[in-house]
Amino acid sequence: MTLYYTKAGDKGETGFFGGRLKKSDQRFSAIGDVDETNAALGVALAHCDDGQVRQAILKAQNLLFTVGAELAGTAKVHVTAEHVTELEKTIDRFAELIKPQTTFLLPNGTKAASFLHLARAVCRRAERSAVVLNEKTPLNPELLRYLNRMSSLLHVLARYENRKITESAPTY
């Protein structure tokens, strides 16, 4: 039987590179927020029917694993400028399919759009956590750029998903 618990972290510490670190360490906040972003994307994915949106979400989820591994210091692959450029191209591709935004948008609409808005908000928290960590332990600047663009992608995808609703998109 596979054991899903070790009891080694019951006192607020966890194993990290052969040593122990407090679970309150900022590195774990950043890793956890990236993981939560990925989980929120999984929920959004479960509510998306559009193949292009699903593909964008799956690609994002895969690279978020790279982000988490890089934050943990265990990455075999790192976030690169090419990853950021590819993400920007995806943002631009979807942005061409929606009307320009002229007002603040309420984070709701279709189920898919609402969950994408939630993932966007969680992603922004992940970015803030990574920025705080970067102040203590310098990170790959492309990782920070990637998290910044990821929240932009999720905003655009939510707007794209809301193009399906017949009434006006919810605005403030």
N, C-alpha and C positions, 0 to 999 in steps of 0.2 A: 504494500500500500504506500502511495506517495504521501509524505508528511507535508502538510500545508502550514505548519507552524514550527518554530524552533525554540520559543520561549527566551531566546537570547536578547530580544529587544524589549523585554518587559520592564526594564528599569530606565527607559528613555534614551538608550543608546543603540546604535546599530553598527554592524561590521562595515568597514570601508577601507579597502586597500590594505588588508592585513591588520588594521588597527580598529579602534572604536571611535565613533563620533556621536555627539549628542544629536538626537532627532530634531532638535530645535535649530541646528546649523542651517544657515541660509541656503546652502547647496541643496538640502533636501526640500526646502520650500520651493525652489525653482524647479527641481526635478518633479515634485508632486504637482505643481501647477501645470507643467507641460503634460504630465500624465492625465490630469483632469481635462485639459483641452482635448487630448486625444479621445478620451472617453465621451466627452460632449459631442465630438465629431461623429463618434459611432452612433449616438442617438440620432443626430441629424441625418446621418446616412440611412438609418432605418426608416426615415420618413420621406426620403427623396426618391422620386421615380425617374427624374431626368438623368439619362445616361452620362451626359457631359458633367453635370454637377457631381454625380456619384464618382466618376473618374477623378475629378479634382479633389474630392474629399479623400478618396483612397490614397492618392499620391501624397496628400498632406499628412495623412496618418502615418504613412511609411517614413516620411522624413522627420516627423516629430519623434519617432523612435530614435533616429540618429541624433536629434537635438538632445533628448534625454540621456543617451549614452555619452554624448560629448560632455554634457554637464557633469555626469558621473565620472568622467575621466576614463571611460572604457571603450570609447568609440574606435572602430577600425576605419570608419569613414567619417569625414567631417563635413559640416555645412560649408559650402563654397560660394563664391560670387556667382557661379553658374546656376546654383540652386536658386539664389535670389532673383537672378535675371529671368529664369524660367517661371518663377512665381509671378513676377511682374508681367510677363507676357500673358499668363493665364488671367490675371486681373484685367488687363487691357482687353483681352478677347471677350470676356463676359461684360465688361463695361460698355463695349460697343453695342451690346444687345439690349441695353436698358436706357431709359430716359435720363438726362442729367438731373442730379439732385439739387433742388433749390431750397429745401426746407430741412429741418431736423426730422428724423423718422423715429416713430415709436417702435421699439423692438418687438413687433408682433406681426400678425398676418397669417399665412399658411402655417401648418405644423412644421414643415421643413424650414421655412424662413425663421420661425420663432426659435427653433433649436439651433439654427445657424447663428442667430443673434446671441443666444446664450453662449455658444462656443466662442464667438468673437469676444465677448466680455471676459470669459475665462482666459482666453489667449492674451488679452491685454494685461491681465493679472500676471500671467506667466512672464510676459515681457518685463513688467515692473520688477518681479522677483529676480529675473536674470540681470537686470540693470543694477539692483542692489548688490547681488553677488559679484558682479563685475567691478564694483567699487572696492571690494575686498580682495578678490582673486580675478585678475584680468582674464576675460573670456575672448574667444574668437569673435571679432567684430561682425563677421558674416552671420554668425548665429543670432546676434542681436538684431541685425538687419532683417534676417529671415522671420523672426518672431513679429517684428513690426509689420512686415508685409503680409504675414499670415492673417493678422486681424483685418487688414484691408481686404484681402481676398474673401474672408468670411462675410464682411459687410456687403461686398458686391454680390456674392452668391445669395445672400438673404434677399437682396433687392431683386435679383434675377428670379428667384423662386416666387417672390410676391407679384411678379408680372402676371401670374395666372389668375389672380383674384379680380373679380369684375368690378367691385367697388374701388374707390380711390385707395391708394396705399396709405396706411395709417401714418399721419404726421402730427407733429407737435405744433 
